Amino acid sequence: MIKVFTTGTFDILHYGHINLLKQASKFGDFLIVGLNVTKNGKETYYSYEERKAMLEAIRYVDEVVPIKEQEDKYRYLS
């Protein structure tokens, strides 16, 4: 099984987000989305839980995991 990983804030979902997820899913069998817990220290319009629920409703997404952005590097939060 090939797992594909992409990241983003996905605060206000739009066609570009959906297209990105659709294209990313074509690179493998299982798409994991790393969802930013914060937006570069700024508040987001939707909470993490709301953004996660919206992403999980998209058929191309298999799993959503929290990540925290630190100094231009991402860290998976388990």
PyMOL Python script that loads the backbone (N, CA, C, O; Angstrom):
from pymol import cmd

cmd.read_pdbstr("""\
ATOM      1  N   MET A   1       0.840  -1.178   0.000  1.00  0.00           N
ATOM      2  CA  MET A   1       0.000   0.000   0.000  1.00  0.00           C
ATOM      3  C   MET A   1       0.888   1.246   0.000  1.00  0.00           C
ATOM      4  O   MET A   1       1.827   1.353   0.789  1.00  0.00           O
ATOM      5  N   ILE A   2       0.581   2.166  -0.880  1.00  0.00           N
ATOM      6  CA  ILE A   2       1.311   3.432  -0.963  1.00  0.00           C
ATOM      7  C   ILE A   2       0.500   4.500  -0.249  1.00  0.00           C
ATOM      8  O   ILE A   2      -0.651   4.765  -0.594  1.00  0.00           O
ATOM      9  N   LYS A   3       1.134   5.119   0.771  1.00  0.00           N
ATOM     10  CA  LYS A   3       0.483   6.199   1.515  1.00  0.00           C
ATOM     11  C   LYS A   3       1.006   7.532   1.012  1.00  0.00           C
ATOM     12  O   LYS A   3       2.203   7.695   0.775  1.00  0.00           O
ATOM     13  N   VAL A   4       0.095   8.483   0.853  1.00  0.00           N
ATOM     14  CA  VAL A   4       0.430   9.822   0.383  1.00  0.00           C
ATOM     15  C   VAL A   4       0.116  10.790   1.520  1.00  0.00           C
ATOM     16  O   VAL A   4      -0.893  10.644   2.209  1.00  0.00           O
ATOM     17  N   PHE A   5       0.997  11.789   1.711  1.00  0.00           N
ATOM     18  CA  PHE A   5       0.827  12.746   2.805  1.00  0.00           C
ATOM     19  C   PHE A   5       0.883  14.157   2.253  1.00  0.00           C
ATOM     20  O   PHE A   5       1.788  14.493   1.489  1.00  0.00           O
ATOM     21  N   THR A   6      -0.082  14.986   2.637  1.00  0.00           N
ATOM     22  CA  THR A   6      -0.076  16.401   2.284  1.00  0.00           C
ATOM     23  C   THR A   6      -0.507  17.189   3.510  1.00  0.00           C
ATOM     24  O   THR A   6      -1.128  16.640   4.420  1.00  0.00           O
ATOM     25  N   THR A   7      -0.178  18.476   3.536  1.00  0.00           N
ATOM     26  CA  THR A   7      -0.503  19.293   4.702  1.00  0.00           C
ATOM     27  C   THR A   7      -1.186  20.587   4.294  1.00  0.00           C
ATOM     28  O   THR A   7      -1.146  20.996   3.134  1.00  0.00           O
ATOM     29  N   GLY A   8      -1.805  21.211   5.265  1.00  0.00           N
ATOM     30  CA  GLY A   8      -2.404  22.512   5.026  1.00  0.00           C
ATOM     31  C   GLY A   8      -3.246  22.966   6.200  1.00  0.00           C
ATOM     32  O   GLY A   8      -3.458  22.226   7.160  1.00  0.00           O
ATOM     33  N   THR A   9      -3.721  24.196   6.103  1.00  0.00           N
ATOM     34  CA  THR A   9      -4.596  24.744   7.132  1.00  0.00           C
ATOM     35  C   THR A   9      -6.057  24.455   6.793  1.00  0.00           C
ATOM     36  O   THR A   9      -6.863  24.191   7.685  1.00  0.00           O
ATOM     37  N   PHE A  10      -6.396  24.503   5.509  1.00  0.00           N
ATOM     38  CA  PHE A  10      -7.742  24.179   5.019  1.00  0.00           C
ATOM     39  C   PHE A  10      -8.810  24.908   5.828  1.00  0.00           C
ATOM     40  O   PHE A  10      -9.787  24.302   6.266  1.00  0.00           O
ATOM     41  N   ASP A  11      -8.618  26.213   6.023  1.00  0.00           N
ATOM     42  CA  ASP A  11      -9.547  26.969   6.858  1.00  0.00           C
ATOM     43  C   ASP A  11     -10.871  27.212   6.149  1.00  0.00           C
ATOM     44  O   ASP A  11     -11.929  26.877   6.682  1.00  0.00           O
ATOM     45  N   ILE A  12     -10.824  27.781   4.975  1.00  0.00           N
ATOM     46  CA  ILE A  12     -12.050  27.980   4.206  1.00  0.00           C
ATOM     47  C   ILE A  12     -11.901  27.162   2.924  1.00  0.00           C
ATOM     48  O   ILE A  12     -11.213  27.570   1.987  1.00  0.00           O
ATOM     49  N   LEU A  13     -12.554  26.006   2.902  1.00  0.00           N
ATOM     50  CA  LEU A  13     -12.401  25.081   1.782  1.00  0.00           C
ATOM     51  C   LEU A  13     -12.950  25.687   0.494  1.00  0.00           C
ATOM     52  O   LEU A  13     -13.987  26.350   0.490  1.00  0.00           O
ATOM     53  N   HIS A  14     -12.229  25.441  -0.596  1.00  0.00           N
ATOM     54  CA  HIS A  14     -12.665  25.910  -1.907  1.00  0.00           C
ATOM     55  C   HIS A  14     -12.254  24.881  -2.959  1.00  0.00           C
ATOM     56  O   HIS A  14     -11.622  23.872  -2.646  1.00  0.00           O
ATOM     57  N   TYR A  15     -12.619  25.151  -4.198  1.00  0.00           N
ATOM     58  CA  TYR A  15     -12.356  24.210  -5.294  1.00  0.00           C
ATOM     59  C   TYR A  15     -10.886  23.828  -5.382  1.00  0.00           C
ATOM     60  O   TYR A  15     -10.570  22.666  -5.638  1.00  0.00           O
ATOM     61  N   GLY A  16      -9.992  24.769  -5.179  1.00  0.00           N
ATOM     62  CA  GLY A  16      -8.558  24.473  -5.253  1.00  0.00           C
ATOM     63  C   GLY A  16      -8.136  23.418  -4.234  1.00  0.00           C
ATOM     64  O   GLY A  16      -7.308  22.558  -4.533  1.00  0.00           O
ATOM     65  N   HIS A  17      -8.702  23.485  -3.036  1.00  0.00           N
ATOM     66  CA  HIS A  17      -8.397  22.476  -2.016  1.00  0.00           C
ATOM     67  C   HIS A  17      -8.884  21.089  -2.469  1.00  0.00           C
ATOM     68  O   HIS A  17      -8.160  20.097  -2.380  1.00  0.00           O
ATOM     69  N   ILE A  18     -10.110  21.055  -2.949  1.00  0.00           N
ATOM     70  CA  ILE A  18     -10.681  19.776  -3.380  1.00  0.00           C
ATOM     71  C   ILE A  18      -9.851  19.183  -4.516  1.00  0.00           C
ATOM     72  O   ILE A  18      -9.564  17.986  -4.520  1.00  0.00           O
ATOM     73  N   ASN A  19      -9.472  20.009  -5.464  1.00  0.00           N
ATOM     74  CA  ASN A  19      -8.668  19.539  -6.587  1.00  0.00           C
ATOM     75  C   ASN A  19      -7.299  19.044  -6.114  1.00  0.00           C
ATOM     76  O   ASN A  19      -6.807  18.024  -6.598  1.00  0.00           O
ATOM     77  N   LEU A  20      -6.685  19.760  -5.173  1.00  0.00           N
ATOM     78  CA  LEU A  20      -5.398  19.326  -4.619  1.00  0.00           C
ATOM     79  C   LEU A  20      -5.526  17.949  -3.982  1.00  0.00           C
ATOM     80  O   LEU A  20      -4.686  17.079  -4.212  1.00  0.00           O
ATOM     81  N   LEU A  21      -6.565  17.746  -3.188  1.00  0.00           N
ATOM     82  CA  LEU A  21      -6.761  16.456  -2.515  1.00  0.00           C
ATOM     83  C   LEU A  21      -7.058  15.349  -3.524  1.00  0.00           C
ATOM     84  O   LEU A  21      -6.583  14.223  -3.374  1.00  0.00           O
ATOM     85  N   LYS A  22      -7.829  15.663  -4.531  1.00  0.00           N
ATOM     86  CA  LYS A  22      -8.136  14.681  -5.581  1.00  0.00           C
ATOM     87  C   LYS A  22      -6.855  14.254  -6.302  1.00  0.00           C
ATOM     88  O   LYS A  22      -6.613  13.064  -6.499  1.00  0.00           O
ATOM     89  N   GLN A  23      -6.045  15.232  -6.692  1.00  0.00           N
ATOM     90  CA  GLN A  23      -4.795  14.921  -7.401  1.00  0.00           C
ATOM     91  C   GLN A  23      -3.817  14.176  -6.502  1.00  0.00           C
ATOM     92  O   GLN A  23      -3.166  13.232  -6.949  1.00  0.00           O
ATOM     93  N   ALA A  24      -3.706  14.587  -5.242  1.00  0.00           N
ATOM     94  CA  ALA A  24      -2.799  13.923  -4.301  1.00  0.00           C
ATOM     95  C   ALA A  24      -3.193  12.462  -4.108  1.00  0.00           C
ATOM     96  O   ALA A  24      -2.331  11.591  -3.998  1.00  0.00           O
ATOM     97  N   SER A  25      -4.487  12.202  -4.068  1.00  0.00           N
ATOM     98  CA  SER A  25      -4.958  10.827  -3.855  1.00  0.00           C
ATOM     99  C   SER A  25      -4.574   9.896  -5.002  1.00  0.00           C
ATOM    100  O   SER A  25      -4.523   8.679  -4.823  1.00  0.00           O
ATOM    101  N   LYS A  26      -4.309  10.452  -6.162  1.00  0.00           N
ATOM    102  CA  LYS A  26      -3.938   9.639  -7.329  1.00  0.00           C
ATOM    103  C   LYS A  26      -2.507   9.099  -7.237  1.00  0.00           C
ATOM    104  O   LYS A  26      -2.135   8.205  -7.998  1.00  0.00           O
ATOM    105  N   PHE A  27      -1.706   9.632  -6.316  1.00  0.00           N
ATOM    106  CA  PHE A  27      -0.318   9.192  -6.174  1.00  0.00           C
ATOM    107  C   PHE A  27      -0.172   7.924  -5.346  1.00  0.00           C
ATOM    108  O   PHE A  27       0.918   7.357  -5.268  1.00  0.00           O
ATOM    109  N   GLY A  28      -1.255   7.476  -4.730  1.00  0.00           N
ATOM    110  CA  GLY A  28      -1.162   6.278  -3.902  1.00  0.00           C
ATOM    111  C   GLY A  28      -2.522   5.700  -3.589  1.00  0.00           C
ATOM    112  O   GLY A  28      -3.519   5.994  -4.249  1.00  0.00           O
ATOM    113  N   ASP A  29      -2.535   4.852  -2.544  1.00  0.00           N
ATOM    114  CA  ASP A  29      -3.745   4.125  -2.166  1.00  0.00           C
ATOM    115  C   ASP A  29      -4.443   4.709  -0.943  1.00  0.00           C
ATOM    116  O   ASP A  29      -5.606   4.396  -0.688  1.00  0.00           O
ATOM    117  N   PHE A  30      -3.747   5.554  -0.183  1.00  0.00           N
ATOM    118  CA  PHE A  30      -4.252   6.025   1.097  1.00  0.00           C
ATOM    119  C   PHE A  30      -3.757   7.455   1.305  1.00  0.00           C
ATOM    120  O   PHE A  30      -2.550   7.685   1.386  1.00  0.00           O
ATOM    121  N   LEU A  31      -4.675   8.414   1.392  1.00  0.00           N
ATOM    122  CA  LEU A  31      -4.301   9.820   1.539  1.00  0.00           C
ATOM    123  C   LEU A  31      -4.444  10.279   2.978  1.00  0.00           C
ATOM    124  O   LEU A  31      -5.525  10.212   3.563  1.00  0.00           O
ATOM    125  N   ILE A  32      -3.331  10.748   3.542  1.00  0.00           N
ATOM    126  CA  ILE A  32      -3.306  11.303   4.887  1.00  0.00           C
ATOM    127  C   ILE A  32      -3.121  12.808   4.759  1.00  0.00           C
ATOM    128  O   ILE A  32      -2.228  13.276   4.053  1.00  0.00           O
ATOM    129  N   VAL A  33      -3.966  13.555   5.444  1.00  0.00           N
ATOM    130  CA  VAL A  33      -3.858  15.014   5.442  1.00  0.00           C
ATOM    131  C   VAL A  33      -3.374  15.462   6.815  1.00  0.00           C
ATOM    132  O   VAL A  33      -4.024  15.205   7.828  1.00  0.00           O
ATOM    133  N   GLY A  34      -2.221  16.140   6.838  1.00  0.00           N
ATOM    134  CA  GLY A  34      -1.728  16.758   8.060  1.00  0.00           C
ATOM    135  C   GLY A  34      -2.379  18.120   8.188  1.00  0.00           C
ATOM    136  O   GLY A  34      -2.116  19.015   7.384  1.00  0.00           O
ATOM    137  N   LEU A  35      -3.223  18.284   9.189  1.00  0.00           N
ATOM    138  CA  LEU A  35      -3.992  19.510   9.348  1.00  0.00           C
ATOM    139  C   LEU A  35      -3.326  20.410  10.386  1.00  0.00           C
ATOM    140  O   LEU A  35      -3.159  20.017  11.540  1.00  0.00           O
ATOM    141  N   ASN A  36      -2.949  21.611   9.973  1.00  0.00           N
ATOM    142  CA  ASN A  36      -2.313  22.555  10.889  1.00  0.00           C
ATOM    143  C   ASN A  36      -3.229  22.852  12.063  1.00  0.00           C
ATOM    144  O   ASN A  36      -4.403  23.181  11.890  1.00  0.00           O
ATOM    145  N   VAL A  37      -2.676  22.730  13.255  1.00  0.00           N
ATOM    146  CA  VAL A  37      -3.430  23.051  14.464  1.00  0.00           C
ATOM    147  C   VAL A  37      -3.639  24.559  14.539  1.00  0.00           C
ATOM    148  O   VAL A  37      -4.707  25.018  14.943  1.00  0.00           O
ATOM    149  N   THR A  38      -2.631  25.327  14.155  1.00  0.00           N
ATOM    150  CA  THR A  38      -2.754  26.784  14.118  1.00  0.00           C
ATOM    151  C   THR A  38      -2.325  27.288  12.755  1.00  0.00           C
ATOM    152  O   THR A  38      -1.646  26.582  12.010  1.00  0.00           O
ATOM    153  N   LYS A  39      -2.710  28.479  12.438  1.00  0.00           N
ATOM    154  CA  LYS A  39      -2.355  29.090  11.160  1.00  0.00           C
ATOM    155  C   LYS A  39      -1.261  30.120  11.408  1.00  0.00           C
ATOM    156  O   LYS A  39      -1.539  31.314  11.521  1.00  0.00           O
ATOM    157  N   ASN A  40      -0.014  29.654  11.491  1.00  0.00           N
ATOM    158  CA  ASN A  40       1.136  30.525  11.745  1.00  0.00           C
ATOM    159  C   ASN A  40       0.908  31.428  12.955  1.00  0.00           C
ATOM    160  O   ASN A  40       1.220  32.619  12.918  1.00  0.00           O
ATOM    161  N   GLY A  41       0.366  30.859  14.018  1.00  0.00           N
ATOM    162  CA  GLY A  41       0.132  31.617  15.235  1.00  0.00           C
ATOM    163  C   GLY A  41      -1.128  32.451  15.227  1.00  0.00           C
ATOM    164  O   GLY A  41      -1.465  33.067  16.238  1.00  0.00           O
ATOM    165  N   LYS A  42      -1.828  32.484  14.112  1.00  0.00           N
ATOM    166  CA  LYS A  42      -3.054  33.267  14.003  1.00  0.00           C
ATOM    167  C   LYS A  42      -4.263  32.354  14.198  1.00  0.00           C
ATOM    168  O   LYS A  42      -4.195  31.141  14.000  1.00  0.00           O
ATOM    169  N   GLU A  43      -5.356  32.972  14.587  1.00  0.00           N
ATOM    170  CA  GLU A  43      -6.580  32.195  14.738  1.00  0.00           C
ATOM    171  C   GLU A  43      -7.164  31.879  13.370  1.00  0.00           C
ATOM    172  O   GLU A  43      -6.998  32.639  12.416  1.00  0.00           O
ATOM    173  N   THR A  44      -7.844  30.759  13.292  1.00  0.00           N
ATOM    174  CA  THR A  44      -8.516  30.382  12.058  1.00  0.00           C
ATOM    175  C   THR A  44     -10.002  30.672  12.201  1.00  0.00           C
ATOM    176  O   THR A  44     -10.516  30.819  13.311  1.00  0.00           O
ATOM    177  N   TYR A  45     -10.678  30.752  11.077  1.00  0.00           N
ATOM    178  CA  TYR A  45     -12.116  31.003  11.086  1.00  0.00           C
ATOM    179  C   TYR A  45     -12.853  29.825  11.715  1.00  0.00           C
ATOM    180  O   TYR A  45     -13.729  30.005  12.562  1.00  0.00           O
ATOM    181  N   TYR A  46     -12.481  28.610  11.285  1.00  0.00           N
ATOM    182  CA  TYR A  46     -13.072  27.388  11.828  1.00  0.00           C
ATOM    183  C   TYR A  46     -12.108  26.745  12.809  1.00  0.00           C
ATOM    184  O   TYR A  46     -10.891  26.859  12.658  1.00  0.00           O
ATOM    185  N   SER A  47     -12.648  26.072  13.809  1.00  0.00           N
ATOM    186  CA  SER A  47     -11.811  25.375  14.788  1.00  0.00           C
ATOM    187  C   SER A  47     -11.146  24.167  14.126  1.00  0.00           C
ATOM    188  O   SER A  47     -11.534  23.746  13.036  1.00  0.00           O
ATOM    189  N   TYR A  48     -10.153  23.628  14.798  1.00  0.00           N
ATOM    190  CA  TYR A  48      -9.483  22.430  14.295  1.00  0.00           C
ATOM    191  C   TYR A  48     -10.502  21.308  14.085  1.00  0.00           C
ATOM    192  O   TYR A  48     -10.487  20.634  13.055  1.00  0.00           O
ATOM    193  N   GLU A  49     -11.382  21.114  15.065  1.00  0.00           N
ATOM    194  CA  GLU A  49     -12.361  20.027  14.994  1.00  0.00           C
ATOM    195  C   GLU A  49     -13.302  20.195  13.806  1.00  0.00           C
ATOM    196  O   GLU A  49     -13.647  19.217  13.141  1.00  0.00           O
ATOM    197  N   GLU A  50     -13.718  21.437  13.536  1.00  0.00           N
ATOM    198  CA  GLU A  50     -14.604  21.688  12.399  1.00  0.00           C
ATOM    199  C   GLU A  50     -13.879  21.433  11.078  1.00  0.00           C
ATOM    200  O   GLU A  50     -14.435  20.815  10.169  1.00  0.00           O
ATOM    201  N   ARG A  51     -12.635  21.911  10.976  1.00  0.00           N
ATOM    202  CA  ARG A  51     -11.857  21.695   9.748  1.00  0.00           C
ATOM    203  C   ARG A  51     -11.595  20.219   9.532  1.00  0.00           C
ATOM    204  O   ARG A  51     -11.646  19.738   8.400  1.00  0.00           O
ATOM    205  N   LYS A  52     -11.314  19.495  10.604  1.00  0.00           N
ATOM    206  CA  LYS A  52     -11.071  18.056  10.506  1.00  0.00           C
ATOM    207  C   LYS A  52     -12.320  17.340   9.997  1.00  0.00           C
ATOM    208  O   LYS A  52     -12.233  16.485   9.116  1.00  0.00           O
ATOM    209  N   ALA A  53     -13.475  17.688  10.548  1.00  0.00           N
ATOM    210  CA  ALA A  53     -14.736  17.057  10.129  1.00  0.00           C
ATOM    211  C   ALA A  53     -15.016  17.325   8.652  1.00  0.00           C
ATOM    212  O   ALA A  53     -15.468  16.434   7.933  1.00  0.00           O
ATOM    213  N   MET A  54     -14.747  18.549   8.200  1.00  0.00           N
ATOM    214  CA  MET A  54     -14.972  18.870   6.787  1.00  0.00           C
ATOM    215  C   MET A  54     -14.051  18.043   5.891  1.00  0.00           C
ATOM    216  O   MET A  54     -14.485  17.521   4.864  1.00  0.00           O
ATOM    217  N   LEU A  55     -12.777  17.923   6.280  1.00  0.00           N
ATOM    218  CA  LEU A  55     -11.837  17.137   5.468  1.00  0.00           C
ATOM    219  C   LEU A  55     -12.205  15.660   5.456  1.00  0.00           C
ATOM    220  O   LEU A  55     -12.108  15.002   4.420  1.00  0.00           O
ATOM    221  N   GLU A  56     -12.624  15.139   6.599  1.00  0.00           N
ATOM    222  CA  GLU A  56     -12.998  13.720   6.668  1.00  0.00           C
ATOM    223  C   GLU A  56     -14.223  13.414   5.810  1.00  0.00           C
ATOM    224  O   GLU A  56     -14.437  12.260   5.438  1.00  0.00           O
ATOM    225  N   ALA A  57     -15.021  14.415   5.495  1.00  0.00           N
ATOM    226  CA  ALA A  57     -16.211  14.220   4.663  1.00  0.00           C
ATOM    227  C   ALA A  57     -15.868  14.157   3.173  1.00  0.00           C
ATOM    228  O   ALA A  57     -16.716  13.806   2.353  1.00  0.00           O
ATOM    229  N   ILE A  58     -14.642  14.494   2.830  1.00  0.00           N
ATOM    230  CA  ILE A  58     -14.220  14.483   1.421  1.00  0.00           C
ATOM    231  C   ILE A  58     -13.771  13.069   1.055  1.00  0.00           C
ATOM    232  O   ILE A  58     -12.935  12.483   1.742  1.00  0.00           O
ATOM    233  N   ARG A  59     -14.311  12.538   0.003  1.00  0.00           N
ATOM    234  CA  ARG A  59     -14.079  11.136  -0.347  1.00  0.00           C
ATOM    235  C   ARG A  59     -12.633  10.791  -0.662  1.00  0.00           C
ATOM    236  O   ARG A  59     -12.251   9.625  -0.564  1.00  0.00           O
ATOM    237  N   TYR A  60     -11.831  11.754  -1.032  1.00  0.00           N
ATOM    238  CA  TYR A  60     -10.438  11.484  -1.374  1.00  0.00           C
ATOM    239  C   TYR A  60      -9.546  11.332  -0.136  1.00  0.00           C
ATOM    240  O   TYR A  60      -8.431  10.819  -0.231  1.00  0.00           O
ATOM    241  N   VAL A  61     -10.031  11.774   1.009  1.00  0.00           N
ATOM    242  CA  VAL A  61      -9.243  11.791   2.243  1.00  0.00           C
ATOM    243  C   VAL A  61      -9.528  10.539   3.061  1.00  0.00           C
ATOM    244  O   VAL A  61     -10.681  10.222   3.351  1.00  0.00           O
ATOM    245  N   ASP A  62      -8.453   9.827   3.431  1.00  0.00           N
ATOM    246  CA  ASP A  62      -8.602   8.617   4.237  1.00  0.00           C
ATOM    247  C   ASP A  62      -8.354   8.853   5.720  1.00  0.00           C
ATOM    248  O   ASP A  62      -8.937   8.174   6.565  1.00  0.00           O
ATOM    249  N   GLU A  63      -7.483   9.820   6.040  1.00  0.00           N
ATOM    250  CA  GLU A  63      -7.166  10.086   7.446  1.00  0.00           C
ATOM    251  C   GLU A  63      -6.714  11.535   7.593  1.00  0.00           C
ATOM    252  O   GLU A  63      -6.067  12.089   6.704  1.00  0.00           O
ATOM    253  N   VAL A  64      -7.060  12.137   8.718  1.00  0.00           N
ATOM    254  CA  VAL A  64      -6.626  13.500   9.037  1.00  0.00           C
ATOM    255  C   VAL A  64      -5.870  13.435  10.361  1.00  0.00           C
ATOM    256  O   VAL A  64      -6.377  12.899  11.346  1.00  0.00           O
ATOM    257  N   VAL A  65      -4.654  13.983  10.378  1.00  0.00           N
ATOM    258  CA  VAL A  65      -3.844  13.989  11.593  1.00  0.00           C
ATOM    259  C   VAL A  65      -3.438  15.424  11.924  1.00  0.00           C
ATOM    260  O   VAL A  65      -3.244  16.235  11.018  1.00  0.00           O
ATOM    261  N   PRO A  66      -3.309  15.748  13.220  1.00  0.00           N
ATOM    262  CA  PRO A  66      -2.908  17.102  13.603  1.00  0.00           C
ATOM    263  C   PRO A  66      -1.413  17.309  13.429  1.00  0.00           C
ATOM    264  O   PRO A  66      -0.619  16.411  13.708  1.00  0.00           O
ATOM    265  N   ILE A  67      -1.033  18.489  12.967  1.00  0.00           N
ATOM    266  CA  ILE A  67       0.376  18.856  12.907  1.00  0.00           C
ATOM    267  C   ILE A  67       0.526  20.270  13.433  1.00  0.00           C
ATOM    268  O   ILE A  67      -0.411  21.068  13.395  1.00  0.00           O
ATOM    269  N   LYS A  68       1.715  20.566  13.923  1.00  0.00           N
ATOM    270  CA  LYS A  68       2.008  21.903  14.424  1.00  0.00           C
ATOM    271  C   LYS A  68       3.179  22.444  13.640  1.00  0.00           C
ATOM    272  O   LYS A  68       4.209  21.782  13.506  1.00  0.00           O
ATOM    273  N   GLU A  69       3.022  23.640  13.125  1.00  0.00           N
ATOM    274  CA  GLU A  69       4.066  24.269  12.335  1.00  0.00           C
ATOM    275  C   GLU A  69       5.057  24.947  13.273  1.00  0.00           C
ATOM    276  O   GLU A  69       4.674  25.738  14.135  1.00  0.00           O
ATOM    277  N   GLN A  70       6.344  24.623  13.091  1.00  0.00           N
ATOM    278  CA  GLN A  70       7.400  25.212  13.910  1.00  0.00           C
ATOM    279  C   GLN A  70       8.580  25.557  13.025  1.00  0.00           C
ATOM    280  O   GLN A  70       9.191  24.674  12.423  1.00  0.00           O
ATOM    281  N   GLU A  71       8.901  26.839  12.943  1.00  0.00           N
ATOM    282  CA  GLU A  71      10.082  27.289  12.207  1.00  0.00           C
ATOM    283  C   GLU A  71      10.182  26.639  10.829  1.00  0.00           C
ATOM    284  O   GLU A  71      11.218  26.077  10.473  1.00  0.00           O
ATOM    285  N   ASP A  72       9.108  26.719  10.066  1.00  0.00           N
ATOM    286  CA  ASP A  72       9.044  26.173   8.716  1.00  0.00           C
ATOM    287  C   ASP A  72       9.200  24.668   8.660  1.00  0.00           C
ATOM    288  O   ASP A  72       9.484  24.123   7.593  1.00  0.00           O
ATOM    289  N   LYS A  73       9.021  23.977   9.780  1.00  0.00           N
ATOM    290  CA  LYS A  73       9.059  22.516   9.788  1.00  0.00           C
ATOM    291  C   LYS A  73       7.776  22.023  10.440  1.00  0.00           C
ATOM    292  O   LYS A  73       7.202  22.706  11.289  1.00  0.00           O
ATOM    293  N   TYR A  74       7.335  20.856  10.049  1.00  0.00           N
ATOM    294  CA  TYR A  74       6.118  20.305  10.585  1.00  0.00           C
ATOM    295  C   TYR A  74       6.441  19.170  11.541  1.00  0.00           C
ATOM    296  O   TYR A  74       7.386  18.408  11.338  1.00  0.00           O
ATOM    297  N   ARG A  75       5.644  19.078  12.574  1.00  0.00           N
ATOM    298  CA  ARG A  75       5.821  17.992  13.550  1.00  0.00           C
ATOM    299  C   ARG A  75       4.472  17.311  13.712  1.00  0.00           C
ATOM    300  O   ARG A  75       3.470  17.965  13.999  1.00  0.00           O
ATOM    301  N   TYR A  76       4.451  16.014  13.530  1.00  0.00           N
ATOM    302  CA  TYR A  76       3.223  15.229  13.701  1.00  0.00           C
ATOM    303  C   TYR A  76       2.909  15.162  15.177  1.00  0.00           C
ATOM    304  O   TYR A  76       3.786  14.845  15.981  1.00  0.00           O
ATOM    305  N   LEU A  77       1.673  15.454  15.550  1.00  0.00           N
ATOM    306  CA  LEU A  77       1.247  15.396  16.943  1.00  0.00           C
ATOM    307  C   LEU A  77       0.483  14.107  17.163  1.00  0.00           C
ATOM    308  O   LEU A  77      -0.612  13.930  16.629  1.00  0.00           O
ATOM    309  N   SER A  78       1.047  13.214  17.939  1.00  0.00           N
ATOM    310  CA  SER A  78       0.369  11.927  18.181  1.00  0.00           C
ATOM    311  C   SER A  78      -0.426  11.967  19.461  1.00  0.00           C
ATOM    312  O   SER A  78      -1.060  10.977  19.825  1.00  0.00           O
TER     313      SER A  78
END
""", "prot")
cmd.dss("prot")
cmd.show_as("cartoon", "prot")
cmd.util.cbc("prot")
cmd.orient("prot")
